[in-house]
Amino acid sequence: MNSVAAPDLSAATPAAEKLARLARELDGLSAAQLYWVAAWSAAQAEQAQLGDPAAIAPAGKVAERLSIVYGSQTGNAKRIAGQLASRSEAAGLPVRLLRADAYPQRELAQERHLLLVISTQGDGEPPDDARGLFEFITGKRAPKLPTLQFAVLGLGDSSYPQFCTIGRRLDARLTELGATRFSAFGEADVEIDAVATPWTEQALDRVRELLKQVGPPARVTPLHAVPSRSAYSREQPFAASVLANQRIVGRDSARDVRHVELSLEGSGLHYQPGDALGVWPRNPPALVGQWLEALQLDGAQEVAHQGRTLPLRQWLEREREITRLHRGFIAALATAGGHGALVQLLQPEQSMQLAAVLADDQPIDLLRRYPATWRPEALLAALRPLAPRLYSIASSPKAVGEEVHLTVAVVDYEAHGSAHWGAASSLLAATAEDGRLPVFIEPNERFRLPADDSRDIIMIGPGTGVAPFRAFVQERRESGATGRNWLFFGNRHFASDFLYQVEWQQALQDGSLHRLDLAFSRDPAFSESPHRDVRGVARDSHKTYIQQRLREQGAELHAWLEGGAHIYVCGDSKHMARDVHAALVDVIAAHGGHSPEAAQAWLGELLQQGRYARDVY
């Protein structure tokens, strides 16, 4: 193979001039357009190296290959899609792996073999990276697809009423457009691999048959490299040592919020600001005791399940999900106890009542409310495997070295006359210094700082949603970024719930934070937003929420966005993210002279460009 010499860019060579011109031309392109340019360039490079004109398919001609497209909010769909791509390549199939926002929508009409892996978020919404593709396929501009053969794997959480709704809608819509399924729609709950593994094997068997029927495929350069596995991963977590575990709210705060510092020394794990840390939890022993008492079962009893035998107490503490309620468990409880009320609750006309139960109750509440006699084996079969929890990382490795910091709200409350706990947050709160926790890194490609560090950034992070913005500010300070940093932070009380107050004050003083706007919903509101100093703020008698701050600062907020700023939102998806999005639409409409519909489209374009990013949960 002939080698291609690297161009000399140290002087004003013709190559350097061409690259500079290319950089100017690329400025302002969307993420999808940039991916297309990258793919075309890679194909040109391969042709130059191999001297093979067939390396690039002729314009307008679609290669016979499998396109795997994923839409992922927390990384699960990306992980499954990556595994699919790896298996496809190992089987000798031509494959390309694409994030949904990098898929060139114009190619859909000519696509022949498409496999979609997509999650459903919150109350039936697509992941942010798939919003554009979802709207295109379900909208009026979608082309007829008589030659497309496809399969859809939906990922979701049956703890939510709109379980796998996005995948189901895409599956139905593609059929409506004339496409043909080569594999039935798959629905994967939190126990993803139990469904995904057999489904992918069947789907890939069918793809092999389809591609054999069309003859030898043209060689295609993948648009997106198949990710490689690191030494430590979700399946093989690293035992990280706890360096610090501090409560960072006042004693009179209604919530326990912890700042946790972990050592990654010796792990080889690397992360960037915006990524998440996965933590494998254990259920609180006190909660396991509640279960055994309510069910009148012996925790020491050895129970066989799925080829393993463990004491029932260990199954409940380390292996099964017992803090999150889901449809499957409700159905099993209805059968075990003969409870008609639970059967009725699962009917379509009871969707609002079911949503309320899933949101407000833990499984222990239903066990007490609807008694039943359980065999241990049946109980384990009704429960999902314990799943890892993801926490937005609150540190930059440039500032903290081989450490990773978290901001954790501990789930610990009274309801229905009894104590309730969370799994991972209780474990994190209870693990003292020098204790160890099983962790892994979950990259978040769509929640990254701008590559151009002269760009301004706007960060909106109420409560523990401020965590990644601590990492952003650290990163920008350490790298000497010249862009301005504006933070909107909200919580309940100024005096007790102002997370990282001292750090933000120091950042204002040293210039690494340029603006800070605050909203404390349980306090009388600030009469004006403090920018350079958080002390001595006049107050009136009204409560304030973070979306109100956005509207108050709308003119300048819009000016920053018009000037090329990137905007980031992190926090609760159920209410906060929706309210903040609505406030941003109002700001753009009011100060950009747009109709609400045009403002929505303008914000959607920012989302597609990667200038509007959300890390919501």
C-alpha positions in Angstrom: 0.0 0.0 0.0 1.4 3.4 -0.9 1.7 5.9 1.9 0.4 9.4 1.6 2.8 12.1 2.8 1.4 14.4 5.5 1.2 18.0 4.2 3.5 20.7 5.6 1.3 23.1 7.5 4.0 25.1 9.2 4.3 27.6 6.3 2.0 29.1 3.8 2.1 26.1 1.5 -0.6 25.5 -1.1 -1.9 22.7 1.1 -2.1 25.0 4.1 -4.0 27.6 2.1 -6.5 25.0 0.8 -7.0 23.7 4.4 -7.6 27.3 5.6 -10.1 27.9 2.9 -11.8 24.6 3.7 -12.1 25.6 7.4 -13.8 28.8 6.4 -16.2 26.9 4.1 -17.1 24.4 6.9 -17.9 27.1 9.5 -21.6 27.1 10.3 -22.4 23.7 8.8 -24.8 21.5 10.8 -23.6 18.3 12.5 -25.2 16.1 9.8 -23.5 18.1 7.0 -20.1 17.9 8.8 -20.5 14.1 9.1 -21.2 13.9 5.4 -18.0 15.9 4.6 -16.0 13.7 6.9 -17.3 10.5 5.2 -16.7 11.9 1.7 -13.1 12.9 2.7 -12.4 9.5 4.2 -13.6 7.8 1.0 -11.4 10.1 -1.1 -8.4 9.3 1.2 -9.1 5.6 0.8 -9.3 5.9 -3.0 -6.0 7.8 -3.0 -4.3 5.1 -0.9 -5.6 2.1 -2.8 -5.7 3.6 -6.3 -9.1 1.9 -6.6 -11.8 3.9 -8.4 -14.4 1.4 -7.1 -13.8 2.5 -3.5 -16.4 5.3 -3.9 -19.8 4.4 -5.1 -20.9 6.6 -8.1 -23.0 9.6 -7.2 -26.7 8.8 -6.8 -26.0 5.1 -6.4 -26.7 3.4 -3.1 -24.4 0.7 -1.9 -25.9 -2.5 -0.6 -25.2 -2.3 3.1 -26.8 -2.2 6.5 -27.2 1.3 8.0 -27.5 1.2 11.8 -28.9 4.4 13.2 -29.3 5.1 17.0 -31.0 7.8 19.1 -29.7 7.8 22.6 -30.1 10.1 25.6 -28.2 8.1 28.3 -26.0 5.9 26.1 -27.9 2.6 26.1 -29.1 2.8 22.5 -25.6 3.8 21.5 -24.1 0.8 23.3 -26.5 -1.7 21.7 -26.1 -0.1 18.2 -22.3 -0.4 18.6 -22.6 -4.0 19.5 -24.8 -4.6 16.5 -22.2 -2.9 14.2 -19.4 -4.9 15.7 -21.3 -8.2 15.1 -22.2 -7.1 11.6 -18.5 -6.4 10.7 -17.4 -9.6 12.3 -19.9 -11.5 10.1 -18.5 -9.7 7.0 -21.4 -7.5 6.4 -21.0 -4.0 5.0 -22.2 -1.7 7.7 -22.2 2.0 8.7 -23.0 3.2 12.2 -24.6 6.6 12.6 -26.0 8.8 15.4 -29.5 9.9 14.4 -28.6 13.6 14.0 -25.7 12.6 11.7 -27.9 10.5 9.3 -28.4 12.4 6.0 -32.2 12.5 5.8 -32.1 12.9 2.0 -30.6 9.4 1.8 -33.7 7.8 3.4 -35.5 7.5 0.0 -32.7 5.4 -1.4 -31.9 3.4 1.7 -32.3 -0.4 1.3 -31.5 -1.9 4.7 -32.0 0.2 7.9 -31.9 -0.8 11.5 -33.0 1.7 14.1 -32.2 1.5 17.8 -34.0 4.3 19.7 -35.0 5.1 23.2 -38.0 6.8 24.6 -37.6 9.6 27.1 -39.9 10.9 29.9 -43.5 11.2 28.7 -43.0 9.8 25.3 -40.4 12.0 23.7 -37.5 11.1 21.4 -33.9 11.5 22.5 -32.5 14.9 21.6 -30.1 13.5 19.1 -33.0 11.8 17.3 -35.6 14.6 17.4 -34.9 15.9 13.9 -34.9 12.4 12.3 -38.1 11.4 14.2 -39.9 14.6 13.1 -38.7 14.0 9.5 -39.9 10.4 9.3 -43.2 11.2 11.1 -43.8 14.4 9.2 -45.3 15.3 5.8 -42.0 15.5 4.0 -41.1 11.9 4.6 -40.7 10.0 1.2 -42.4 6.8 0.2 -40.2 3.9 1.0 -41.2 0.9 -1.1 -37.7 -0.5 -1.4 -36.7 -0.2 2.2 -36.4 -3.2 4.5 -36.1 -2.2 8.1 -36.2 -3.2 11.8 -36.7 -1.1 14.9 -35.5 -1.9 18.4 -37.1 0.4 21.0 -35.6 1.0 24.4 -37.5 2.3 27.4 -38.4 1.9 31.0 -41.8 0.4 31.9 -41.7 2.6 35.0 -43.0 5.3 32.7 -46.4 5.2 31.0 -45.2 5.9 27.5 -43.0 2.8 27.4 -41.1 2.5 24.0 -43.6 4.9 22.4 -41.0 6.5 20.0 -39.8 3.2 18.7 -43.3 1.9 18.2 -44.3 5.1 16.3 -41.3 4.9 14.0 -42.0 1.2 13.3 -45.6 2.0 12.4 -44.7 5.0 10.4 -42.1 3.3 8.3 -44.6 0.6 7.4 -47.1 3.3 6.5 -44.5 4.8 4.1 -44.3 1.4 2.3 -41.3 -0.1 3.9 -41.1 -3.8 4.9 -40.0 -5.1 8.2 -37.2 -7.7 8.1 -37.6 -8.3 11.9 -40.5 -7.6 14.2 -40.5 -4.5 16.4 -38.5 -5.2 19.6 -39.3 -3.7 23.0 -36.5 -3.7 25.6 -37.1 -2.7 29.2 -34.4 -1.7 31.7 -33.2 -5.3 31.4 -32.0 -4.4 27.9 -29.8 -7.3 27.0 -32.5 -9.9 27.8 -34.5 -8.6 24.8 -31.7 -7.0 22.7 -29.4 -10.0 22.5 -31.9 -12.5 21.0 -33.5 -9.8 18.9 -30.2 -8.6 17.4 -29.1 -12.2 16.6 -32.4 -12.8 14.7 -32.2 -9.4 12.9 -28.6 -10.0 11.8 -29.5 -13.5 10.5 -32.1 -12.0 8.4 -29.8 -9.2 7.1 -27.3 -11.8 6.1 -29.9 -13.5 4.0 -31.1 -10.2 2.4 -27.6 -9.0 1.5 -26.7 -12.4 0.0 -29.7 -12.1 -2.3 -28.4 -8.9 -3.8 -25.0 -10.2 -4.5 -21.5 -9.0 -3.4 -21.8 -5.5 -2.0 -19.7 -2.5 -2.9 -17.1 -1.5 -0.4 -18.3 1.4 1.7 -16.4 3.6 4.1 -18.3 3.8 7.4 -19.4 7.3 8.3 -18.9 6.6 12.0 -16.2 4.4 13.5 -17.4 1.5 15.5 -16.5 2.2 19.2 -13.9 0.2 20.9 -14.1 -1.3 24.4 -11.9 -0.2 27.2 -10.5 -2.3 30.0 -13.2 -1.2 32.4 -16.7 -0.8 31.3 -20.4 -1.2 32.2 -19.9 -4.9 32.3 -16.6 -4.8 34.0 -16.7 -1.7 36.4 -13.7 -0.2 38.2 -13.6 -0.3 42.0 -13.0 3.4 42.6 -11.8 4.6 46.0 -13.8 7.3 47.8 -11.6 10.3 48.5 -14.3 12.6 49.9 -18.0 12.5 50.8 -19.3 15.8 52.0 -22.8 17.2 52.5 -23.0 20.5 50.7 -26.4 21.9 51.9 -27.2 23.5 55.1 -28.3 21.6 58.2 -31.9 22.9 57.9 -32.2 21.9 54.2 -35.0 19.4 53.4 -32.6 17.5 51.1 -29.3 15.8 51.6 -27.0 16.7 48.7 -23.5 15.2 48.6 -20.3 16.2 46.9 -18.4 12.9 46.3 -14.9 12.6 45.0 -13.6 9.3 43.6 -10.1 8.2 42.5 -9.7 6.7 39.0 -5.9 6.1 39.5 -4.8 3.0 37.8 -8.0 2.5 35.9 -7.1 3.9 32.5 -10.5 5.5 32.4 -10.8 8.9 30.8 -13.7 11.3 30.5 -14.5 14.8 29.3 -16.7 17.4 30.8 -20.3 16.5 29.9 -19.8 12.8 30.3 -21.6 10.7 33.0 -20.3 8.3 35.6 -22.2 5.0 35.9 -22.5 3.6 39.4 -23.6 0.0 40.1 -25.9 0.3 43.2 -26.9 -1.9 46.1 -30.3 -1.7 47.7 -30.3 -0.4 51.3 -30.4 -3.3 53.8 -33.2 -1.6 55.7 -35.4 -1.7 52.6 -34.6 -5.3 52.0 -35.7 -5.9 55.6 -39.0 -4.2 54.8 -39.6 -6.5 51.9 -38.8 -9.7 53.8 -41.1 -8.5 56.6 -44.0 -7.6 54.3 -43.7 -10.8 52.3 -43.0 -13.0 55.4 -40.1 -14.6 53.6 -36.8 -15.9 55.0 -33.8 -13.9 53.7 -31.4 -16.8 54.4 -33.3 -19.2 52.1 -31.3 -20.3 49.1 -33.1 -19.5 45.9 -32.3 -20.7 42.3 -32.9 -18.3 39.5 -31.5 -18.2 35.9 -28.8 -20.7 36.7 -27.6 -19.1 39.9 -28.3 -19.9 43.6 -28.1 -17.2 46.2 -29.7 -16.4 49.5 -32.9 -14.4 49.0 -31.6 -11.5 50.9 -28.6 -11.2 48.6 -30.8 -11.5 45.5 -32.9 -8.5 46.8 -29.9 -6.4 47.9 -27.5 -6.9 45.1 -29.3 -8.4 42.1 -32.9 -7.2 41.8 -34.6 -3.7 41.3 -36.7 -3.0 44.3 -36.9 0.8 44.5 -38.5 1.4 41.0 -42.0 0.3 40.2 -42.9 -0.9 36.7 -45.8 -2.4 34.8 -44.5 -5.9 34.8 -44.3 -6.0 38.6 -47.8 -4.6 38.9 -49.2 -7.3 36.6 -47.4 -10.0 38.6 -48.7 -8.7 41.9 -52.2 -8.6 40.4 -51.9 -12.2 39.5 -50.3 -13.3 42.7 -52.9 -11.7 44.9 -55.9 -11.8 42.6 -56.3 -8.0 42.8 -58.8 -6.8 40.2 -58.0 -3.2 41.1 -54.4 -3.7 39.8 -55.7 -5.4 36.6 -57.9 -2.4 36.0 -55.1 0.0 36.7 -53.2 -1.5 33.7 -56.0 -0.9 31.2 -55.5 1.8 28.6 -58.3 4.0 30.0 -56.5 4.2 33.3 -53.3 5.6 31.9 -53.4 8.8 34.0 -54.0 6.8 37.3 -51.1 4.4 36.3 -48.8 7.4 35.6 -49.6 8.7 39.1 -48.8 5.4 40.8 -45.6 4.9 38.9 -44.5 8.4 39.8 -45.4 8.4 43.5 -45.1 4.8 44.8 -42.3 2.3 45.3 -42.9 -1.4 45.0 -43.0 -1.8 48.8 -46.0 0.5 48.9 -48.0 -1.8 46.6 -46.8 -4.9 48.5 -48.3 -3.5 51.7 -51.5 -2.2 50.0 -52.2 -5.4 48.0 -51.1 -8.5 50.0 -50.2 -11.7 48.2 -48.5 -14.9 48.9 -45.2 -15.2 46.9 -42.9 -18.1 46.2 -39.3 -16.7 46.2 -38.8 -18.0 42.7 -41.9 -16.2 41.4 -40.9 -13.0 43.2 -37.4 -12.9 41.5 -39.0 -13.6 38.1 -41.3 -10.6 38.6 -38.4 -8.2 39.5 -36.1 -6.6 37.0 -32.3 -6.9 37.4 -30.6 -4.1 39.2 -29.4 -1.5 36.7 -26.6 1.1 37.0 -27.4 4.7 37.7 -25.8 7.5 35.7 -24.6 10.8 37.3 -23.4 13.8 35.4 -19.7 14.4 36.2 -19.0 17.5 38.2 -15.3 17.9 37.4 -12.7 18.4 34.7 -9.7 16.1 34.6 -7.6 19.1 33.7 -8.4 20.5 37.1 -8.6 17.3 39.3 -6.3 14.8 37.5 -7.2 11.2 38.0 -10.3 11.9 40.0 -14.0 12.2 39.2 -16.5 14.3 41.2 -20.2 13.9 41.6 -23.1 15.9 42.9 -25.6 13.5 44.4 -29.1 14.2 45.8 -29.8 11.4 48.3 -33.2 9.8 48.0 -34.4 9.5 51.6 -38.0 10.5 52.5 -41.1 9.5 54.4 -44.3 8.4 52.5 -47.3 6.3 53.4 -46.1 6.2 57.0 -42.7 4.6 56.1 -39.2 5.5 55.2 -38.2 5.3 51.5 -34.7 5.2 50.0 -33.0 5.3 46.6 -30.5 2.5 45.7 -27.4 4.3 44.3 -27.8 7.6 46.2 -28.1 5.7 49.5 -25.0 3.7 48.7 -23.0 6.8 47.7 -24.1 8.6 50.9 -23.2 5.6 53.1 -19.8 4.9 51.6 -17.1 6.5 53.7 -13.7 7.6 52.6 -11.5 4.8 51.4 -14.6 2.7 50.6 -14.9 1.5 47.1 -17.6 1.8 44.5 -18.0 0.0 41.1 -18.1 2.6 38.4 -17.6 3.2 34.7 -17.6 6.1 32.3 -20.6 6.8 30.0 -19.6 9.2 27.3 -22.1 11.9 26.2 -21.1 13.1 22.8 -23.9 15.6 22.5 -23.1 17.4 25.7 -19.7 18.9 24.9 -18.1 22.3 25.2 -17.6 24.2 21.9 -14.5 23.2 20.0 -14.0 26.9 19.4 -13.2 28.1 23.0 -13.9 31.7 22.0 -17.6 30.9 21.8 -19.8 32.0 24.7 -21.7 29.4 26.7 -25.0 29.7 28.6 -25.5 27.0 31.3 -28.9 26.3 32.9 -28.7 23.9 35.8 -31.2 23.9 38.7 -30.4 21.7 41.7 -28.0 18.9 41.0 -28.3 19.8 37.4 -25.5 22.3 38.0 -23.0 19.4 38.2 -21.7 19.4 34.6 -21.4 23.1 34.7 -18.9 23.0 37.5 -16.9 20.7 35.1 -17.4 23.2 32.2 -16.2 26.2 34.2 -13.2 24.2 35.5 -12.3 23.1 32.0 -12.6 26.6 30.5 -10.5 28.1 33.3 -7.8 25.5 32.9 -7.7 25.7 29.1 -7.7 29.5 29.0 -10.9 29.7 27.0 -11.7 33.3 25.9 -15.5 32.8 25.5 -17.8 34.1 28.3 -19.6 31.8 30.7 -23.1 32.5 32.0 -24.7 30.3 34.6 -28.4 30.1 35.6 -28.8 28.2 38.9 -32.0 27.5 40.8 -32.9 25.6 44.0 -35.2 25.9 46.9 -33.6 28.2 49.5 -30.7 30.7 49.1 -29.4 30.1 52.6 -29.3 26.3 52.7 -29.4 25.0 49.0 -27.0 27.2 47.1 -24.8 24.4 45.8 -21.1 25.3 45.4 -21.8 28.9 46.4 -18.2 29.7 47.4 -16.9 28.3 44.2 -19.2 30.4 42.1 -18.3 33.5 44.0 -14.6 32.8 43.5 -15.3 32.1 39.8 -17.0 35.5 39.5 -14.0 37.2 41.1 -11.3 35.5 39.0 -13.3 36.0 35.7 -13.9 32.3 34.9 -17.6 33.0 35.4 -19.0 36.1 33.8 -22.6 36.1 34.8 -24.6 34.3 37.5 -28.4 34.5 37.7 -30.2 32.8 40.6 -33.7 31.6 41.4 -34.8 30.2 44.7 -38.3 28.9 44.5 -39.1 28.6 48.2 -37.7 32.0 49.1 -39.2 35.5 48.3 -37.8 36.3 44.9 -34.8 38.4 44.1 -36.1 41.7 42.7 -33.2 41.6 40.2 -30.7 39.0 38.9 -27.3 39.3 40.5 -24.4 39.2 38.0 -21.2 40.1 39.7 -22.1 39.6 43.4 -24.6 37.2 45.0 -24.8 39.2 48.3 -27.1 42.0 49.4 -29.9 41.3 46.9 -33.2 43.0 47.5 -36.3 40.7 47.6 -40.0 41.0 47.1 -42.8 38.6 48.1 -43.0 36.3 45.0 -41.4 32.9 44.4 -39.0 32.7 41.5 -38.2 29.8 39.1 -35.3 29.5 36.7 -37.5 30.0 33.6 -38.6 33.4 35.0 -34.9 34.4 35.1 -34.6 33.4 31.5 -37.5 35.6 30.4 -36.2 38.5 32.6 -32.8 38.4 30.9 -34.4 37.6 27.5 -32.9 40.5 25.5 -29.3 39.8 26.5 -29.8 36.0 26.3 -31.0 36.4 22.7 -28.1 38.6 21.9 -25.7 36.0 23.2 -27.4 33.3 21.0 -27.4 35.6 18.0 -23.6 36.0 18.6 -23.0 32.3 18.4 -23.3 31.2 22.0 -24.0 27.6 22.9 -26.7 26.8 25.4 -26.8 23.9 27.8 -29.6 22.5 30.0 -29.2 19.8 32.7 -31.7 18.5 35.2 -35.2 17.0 35.6 -36.9 16.1 32.3 -40.4 15.9 33.6 -41.0 19.5 34.4 -37.8 21.6 34.4 -36.6 20.8 30.9 -40.0 21.4 29.4 -40.5 24.7 31.2 -37.0 25.9 30.3 -37.6 25.0 26.6 -40.9 26.9 26.6 -39.1 29.9 28.2 -36.4 29.8 25.5 -39.0 29.7 22.8 -40.7 32.8 24.4 -37.4 34.6 24.5 -36.6 33.9 20.9 -40.0 34.9 19.8 -40.1 38.1 21.8 -36.6 39.4 21.1 -36.0 37.8 17.6 -39.3 39.0 16.1 -40.4 35.4 15.4 -43.8 33.7 15.6 -43.9 31.0 18.3 -43.7 28.4 15.5 -40.7 30.1 13.9 -39.0 30.4 17.3 -39.6 26.7 17.9 -38.0 25.9 14.6 -35.1 28.3 15.3 -34.4 26.5 18.6 -34.7 23.2 16.8 -32.0 24.2 14.4 -29.7 25.1 17.3 -30.4 21.6 18.6 -29.5 20.0 15.3 -26.3 22.1 15.1 -25.2 21.0 18.6 -25.5 24.6 19.9 -28.4 23.6 22.1 -27.7 20.5 24.3 -29.6 18.9 27.0 -28.6 16.4 29.7 -32.0 15.6 31.2 -33.1 12.6 33.3 
